[in-house]
Amino acid sequence: MRAMVVFCIGAQAHALPVGDVHECIPAPALSAFALDLPHLPGWFWLGNARVPVIDLAVLMGVRPPAVLHAADLLYRPLLLCRDVGGRWVALLVDRVMDVMEVRADAIRPAGIDRMAGGCIVGEIDRGGEPPAFVMEMDGVLRQGERLRLAQLMAREEQRAALWTANGARDV
């Protein structure tokens, strides 16, 4: 048996293994990145760590990129995850629907082309409901994306250091 977090991106159900999801949290106010990357609406503080947010709907081509305001995030939760390197990353989804136990043999090959660089690894039959496409964090954040994200977050740290070097408060 595998426990899966089932969530929606647009009208389509998706699932991530519970082991990939540390927590489901409400979206806080986001700080913008210095660069404009359509699938990265911003970052937030989690303790002493800056956590980048990935908009899965934009990443997967379900929705066109748009500037997100606080009201846009009000009812969209974040799935707080760790990447392969152990760094925090948050996945912005449209809604979280369920946590369910699935037999490993009930995850069958997806009946669609692999999307978003191959992050769809299978699908779960949900009875009378449309299937949920199973994703894995390794597919969502491939090596190149992890490196770009790490470089972007390092630039944010450098920018913050410029503010704090002269006694100003980090933002």
C-alpha positions as CSV (number, residue, x, y, z in Angstrom):
1,M,0.0,0.0,0.0
2,R,1.1,3.5,-0.8
3,A,-0.4,6.6,0.8
4,M,-1.0,9.4,-1.8
5,V,-2.0,13.0,-1.5
6,V,-4.7,13.7,-4.1
7,F,-5.0,17.3,-5.4
8,C,-6.3,19.2,-8.4
9,I,-4.5,21.3,-10.9
10,G,-7.2,22.9,-13.0
11,A,-10.0,20.2,-13.4
12,Q,-7.5,17.3,-13.4
13,A,-6.7,15.2,-10.3
14,H,-3.1,14.4,-9.5
15,A,-1.4,12.6,-6.7
16,L,2.0,12.7,-5.0
17,P,3.3,10.0,-2.5
18,V,2.8,11.1,1.1
19,G,6.5,10.7,1.6
20,D,7.1,13.5,-0.9
21,V,4.8,15.9,0.9
22,H,5.9,17.2,4.3
23,E,2.8,19.3,4.9
24,C,-0.2,21.1,3.3
25,I,-0.2,24.8,4.2
26,P,-2.2,27.9,3.3
27,A,-0.3,30.1,0.9
28,P,1.3,33.0,2.7
29,A,2.1,36.4,1.1
30,L,4.9,35.8,-1.4
31,S,7.9,37.9,-2.0
32,A,8.7,38.3,-5.7
33,F,11.9,37.1,-7.4
34,A,14.2,39.6,-9.1
35,L,13.7,37.6,-12.3
36,D,10.3,37.0,-14.0
37,L,9.9,33.3,-14.4
38,P,6.3,32.4,-15.2
39,H,6.0,29.2,-13.1
40,L,7.7,30.8,-10.0
41,P,5.3,33.3,-8.5
42,G,7.6,34.0,-5.5
43,W,9.0,32.8,-2.2
44,F,8.2,32.9,1.5
45,W,10.0,32.5,4.8
46,L,9.8,29.1,6.6
47,G,11.8,29.7,9.8
48,N,15.2,30.8,8.5
49,A,14.8,29.4,5.1
50,R,13.4,31.0,1.9
51,V,11.1,28.6,0.2
52,P,10.5,29.0,-3.5
53,V,6.9,28.4,-4.8
54,I,6.2,26.6,-8.0
55,D,2.8,27.1,-9.7
56,L,2.1,23.6,-11.0
57,A,-0.7,24.8,-13.2
58,V,1.7,27.1,-15.1
59,L,4.5,24.6,-15.1
60,M,2.3,21.9,-16.6
61,G,0.7,24.3,-19.2
62,V,-2.8,24.1,-17.6
63,R,-3.0,27.8,-17.1
64,P,-1.2,30.7,-18.7
65,P,1.3,32.7,-16.5
66,A,-0.2,35.6,-14.6
67,V,0.9,37.8,-11.8
68,L,-0.6,36.4,-8.6
69,H,-1.9,38.7,-5.9
70,A,-2.7,37.8,-2.3
71,A,-6.4,37.3,-3.2
72,D,-5.4,34.8,-5.9
73,L,-3.6,32.7,-3.3
74,L,-6.4,32.9,-0.7
75,Y,-7.9,29.4,-1.4
76,R,-4.9,27.8,-3.2
77,P,-2.9,25.6,-0.8
78,L,0.8,24.8,-1.0
79,L,2.3,21.3,-0.7
80,L,5.5,21.8,1.2
81,C,8.1,19.3,-0.1
82,R,11.8,18.8,-0.1
83,D,13.8,18.4,-3.3
84,V,16.4,15.7,-3.8
85,G,19.0,18.0,-2.3
86,G,16.9,18.4,0.9
87,R,15.9,22.0,0.2
88,W,12.4,23.2,0.8
89,V,10.1,23.8,-2.2
90,A,6.4,24.5,-2.2
91,L,4.0,23.4,-4.9
92,L,1.0,25.7,-5.5
93,V,-2.1,23.6,-6.4
94,D,-5.7,24.5,-6.9
95,R,-7.0,22.3,-4.1
96,V,-6.2,19.3,-2.0
97,M,-8.9,16.7,-2.1
98,D,-7.8,13.6,-0.1
99,V,-5.1,11.4,1.3
100,M,-5.8,7.9,0.2
101,E,-4.2,4.4,0.5
102,V,-3.5,2.8,-2.9
103,R,-2.3,-0.7,-3.6
104,A,1.0,-0.5,-5.5
105,D,-0.4,-2.7,-8.3
106,A,-3.4,-0.2,-8.6
107,I,-1.1,2.4,-10.0
108,R,-1.1,1.7,-13.7
109,P,0.7,3.3,-16.6
110,A,-0.8,6.6,-17.5
111,G,-3.1,6.6,-20.5
112,I,-1.7,10.0,-21.6
113,D,1.6,11.2,-22.9
114,R,4.0,12.1,-20.1
115,M,3.5,15.8,-19.3
116,A,5.8,18.4,-17.7
117,G,9.0,16.7,-18.6
118,G,7.9,13.2,-17.6
119,C,6.7,13.9,-14.0
120,I,3.5,11.8,-14.6
121,V,4.5,8.2,-13.8
122,G,1.1,6.5,-13.7
123,E,-2.6,6.9,-12.8
124,I,-4.9,5.7,-10.1
125,D,-8.4,4.5,-10.7
126,R,-10.7,6.4,-8.3
127,G,-13.9,4.4,-8.9
128,G,-16.5,6.6,-10.5
129,E,-14.2,9.6,-10.5
130,P,-11.8,10.5,-13.2
131,P,-8.3,9.0,-12.6
132,A,-5.6,10.8,-10.6
133,F,-2.3,11.2,-12.4
134,V,0.5,10.1,-10.2
135,M,3.5,12.4,-10.0
136,E,6.9,12.1,-8.3
137,M,9.0,15.0,-7.1
138,D,12.0,13.8,-9.1
139,G,10.0,14.4,-12.2
140,V,8.6,17.7,-11.1
141,L,12.1,19.0,-10.2
142,R,14.5,17.5,-12.7
143,Q,18.2,18.1,-12.2
144,G,18.3,21.2,-14.5
145,E,15.3,22.8,-12.7
146,R,16.8,22.0,-9.3
147,L,20.0,23.8,-10.3
148,R,18.2,26.8,-11.7
149,L,16.1,27.0,-8.5
150,A,19.2,26.7,-6.3
151,Q,21.0,29.5,-8.3
152,L,17.9,31.7,-8.1
153,M,17.6,31.2,-4.4
154,A,21.4,31.9,-4.0
155,R,20.8,35.2,-5.9
156,E,18.0,36.1,-3.5
157,E,20.4,35.4,-0.5
158,Q,23.0,37.7,-2.1
159,R,20.5,40.4,-2.7
160,A,19.4,40.1,0.9
161,A,23.0,40.3,2.1
162,L,23.3,43.7,0.3
163,W,20.5,45.0,2.4
164,T,21.7,43.7,5.7
165,A,25.4,44.7,5.1
166,N,24.6,48.3,6.1
167,G,22.2,47.5,8.9
168,A,19.0,47.4,6.9
169,R,16.5,44.7,7.6
170,D,16.2,41.7,5.2
171,V,12.9,41.6,3.3
